[in-house]
C-alpha cells in the first residue's frame, strides 16, 4: 500500500518535534578543534578551520546515531523539511566563495567570515521549528563575532571559535530543554 501523502503542515510538525542536537554538537566540536589549533599551531589554524568546518555535516550525521536522530534512517517517512534543512547546510558551504577571497587578502578574516556566513543557516531553522533559538543563534553569533574580531585582532583563530562554541552551548541547552518539554507534553 502506498504511503499516504502528508501535508506540509504535518511534515513541519513532525520535523519540529525532533531533538536537533547532533548538528550543533558537531559544530561546537569542529569550532573547538579550530580554537585548539589556533593555540597549538597558529600558522596552520586556517587549514584546520577549512577542514573542521567542512566536516561538520559528516560529523553531525555520525553523531545523529548517538543522539537518537539518525539522519540516515530509511524507515522514517519522507519529509520535505529534511531536504530543505540539508539545502541550508549546502548554502552554508557555498559561503566559502565569499570567505576564501577575503582570506586570500586578509588571512585573519577567516574565522569572522566563515563564522558569520555559516551561522546564517540558523535563521531558516528557527522558522522550520517555530522556535526563537535559531534567531538567537544567528544574531548573537554575528554580533559577538564582530565585537571579538575587533577586540582581539591577534587572537582571532582562538577567540572567535570560542565565541561560536559558547553560542552553540547555549543553543544546545535551549534545544534540549525545548525537546524535553515536548517529550513530557506528549
Beta strands, then each sheet from edge to edge (+ up, - down):
end
